[in-house]
Amino acid sequence: MKTEQIYGNKLISKEQMERDILEFIEIWYNRKRRHSALDYKTIEEFWKQKNNFKNVA
């Protein structure tokens, strides 16, 4: 992220940089990375599995 967002975009405003970083964290990092608390599943995988169990009962 640092290389692509910060060093690759030296001419964008501080506000745009803050939006880009927030978007990266909220959309990619939090949804795509694997969480140890979720048995090393992504949030999307966890919710899909939980919804599958809900439909079985």
Buried (B, 14 or more C-beta within 10 A) or exposed (E): EEEEBEEEEEEEEEEEBEEBBEEBEEEEEEEEEEEEEBEEBBBEBBEEEEEEEEEEE
